[in-house]
Amino acid sequence: MLALADRYRADVHQSGHGDGYYGFVLPTRHLSGVEAVRVVSTQPAVELPDVSSPAAGSPDMLVFTVGSYSLHLDRIGRPSCVSGWAVDTAQPQVRRALQLHTDDRLVGRQRATLHRAEAVNDICDGYHGFLFALRGNSMKSLIVEDVGMGAKFQVWP
């Protein structure tokens, strides 16, 4: 059984562990007769490496803005992932819920909670990053959607 740890936990947040979006739910009906449960993280580190973080204003970064909201996408040179950060400076405490669509198919969804050093400023704590893995090398379109805003950003073509 697999569960995504992206649910808000106030006790985790109040104890100083990031933004608190680390909780998960597993239906207990699937655990009857199980002697042990093991929790495994496929991404133990939340800090993205510097190699995927071009400087702000770099031609390697795409930036979309709508009012106080901005979506920053790293260069999409590596066909295996889409990464960046998203923040609304009017509501910097809100971690954006994003979805990735390729060729009119939903291929991933996540809350932007990874740390991005370039997003840190007087308003933002920097925990607004995301990283989507892509499968396959050929795609005709790439769209990042901010679910809370209901906005879709056409990245490719």
C-alpha positions in Angstrom: 0.0 0.0 0.0 1.2 3.5 -0.8 0.3 6.8 0.8 1.5 10.4 0.0 2.6 12.3 3.1 1.1 15.7 2.2 -1.6 16.3 4.8 -1.4 19.1 7.3 -0.5 18.3 10.9 -0.7 21.2 13.3 1.3 19.4 16.0 4.2 18.9 13.5 4.0 22.5 12.3 3.9 23.9 15.9 6.9 21.8 16.9 9.0 23.6 14.2 9.1 20.9 11.5 8.7 22.8 8.2 5.1 23.8 7.4 3.4 20.7 8.8 2.4 19.1 5.5 4.0 15.7 6.4 1.0 13.7 7.6 -0.6 10.7 5.8 -3.6 8.4 6.1 -3.8 4.7 5.7 -7.2 2.9 6.0 -6.8 0.5 8.9 -9.1 -2.1 7.2 -6.1 -3.0 5.0 -3.9 -3.6 8.0 -5.8 -6.4 9.7 -3.5 -9.4 10.3 -0.4 -7.3 9.6 2.3 -7.6 12.3 4.4 -4.6 11.3 4.1 -1.4 9.3 7.1 0.2 7.8 7.2 3.8 6.6 9.7 4.5 3.8 10.5 7.9 2.3 11.6 7.9 -1.3 13.0 11.5 -0.9 14.5 11.9 2.5 16.0 15.3 1.8 13.7 18.3 1.2 16.5 20.7 0.0 16.9 20.8 -3.8 20.5 20.8 -5.1 21.9 24.0 -6.3 22.2 22.6 -9.8 18.4 22.8 -10.3 18.2 26.4 -8.9 19.3 29.0 -11.5 19.7 32.5 -10.3 16.6 34.7 -10.3 16.3 36.6 -13.6 18.3 33.9 -15.4 17.3 33.0 -18.9 17.2 29.4 -17.6 14.1 30.2 -15.5 10.5 30.8 -16.7 8.4 33.1 -14.5 4.6 33.4 -14.7 2.9 36.1 -12.6 -0.7 36.8 -11.8 -1.1 39.7 -9.3 0.8 38.7 -6.2 1.2 35.1 -7.3 4.3 33.9 -9.1 5.3 30.5 -10.5 9.0 30.0 -11.2 10.1 27.1 -13.4 13.6 25.9 -13.7 14.9 25.3 -17.2 13.3 22.2 -18.7 16.4 20.9 -20.2 16.3 17.6 -18.3 13.4 15.6 -19.7 13.1 13.6 -16.5 11.7 16.3 -14.2 10.0 19.7 -13.9 11.0 21.8 -10.8 10.6 25.3 -9.5 8.7 27.2 -6.8 5.3 28.9 -6.5 4.2 31.5 -4.0 1.5 34.1 -3.5 3.1 37.0 -1.5 -0.3 38.1 -0.3 -0.6 34.7 1.4 3.0 33.4 1.8 1.9 30.9 4.5 -0.2 28.9 2.0 1.7 26.1 0.3 0.4 25.9 -3.3 -1.3 22.7 -4.5 0.0 22.0 -8.0 -0.8 19.5 -10.8 1.3 18.7 -13.8 -0.4 17.8 -17.1 1.4 16.4 -20.2 -0.4 15.8 -23.5 -3.8 16.5 -21.8 -3.2 13.9 -19.1 -2.7 14.5 -15.4 0.7 13.0 -14.5 1.2 14.3 -11.0 0.0 16.4 -8.1 1.7 17.7 -5.0 1.9 20.5 -2.6 4.9 22.9 -3.1 6.7 22.3 0.2 10.4 21.8 -0.8 12.9 24.3 0.4 14.2 26.7 -2.3 16.9 29.2 -1.1 16.1 31.7 -3.8 12.5 32.0 -2.6 13.6 33.1 0.9 12.9 36.8 1.7 11.3 39.0 4.3 7.9 37.6 3.3 8.6 34.0 2.3 10.3 31.2 4.3 11.4 29.4 1.1 9.4 26.2 1.6 7.5 26.6 -1.7 9.5 24.4 -4.0 8.3 21.4 -6.1 9.7 18.6 -8.2 7.7 16.5 -10.6 9.2 13.4 -12.2 8.4 12.9 -15.8 8.2 9.6 -17.6 9.0 9.3 -21.3 10.9 11.6 -23.5 8.4 12.8 -26.0 5.6 15.1 -25.1 3.6 17.6 -27.1 2.4 19.8 -24.2 3.3 20.6 -20.6 1.0 22.5 -18.3 1.4 23.4 -14.6 -1.9 24.0 -12.8 -2.3 25.8 -9.5 -5.4 24.1 -8.1 -6.2 26.8 -5.5 -6.2 29.5 -8.1 -7.7 27.4 -10.8 -5.0 28.7 -13.1 -3.2 26.7 -15.8 0.2 27.8 -17.1 1.1 26.6 -20.6 4.8 25.8 -20.3 5.3 23.8 -23.5 5.0 24.3 -26.4 
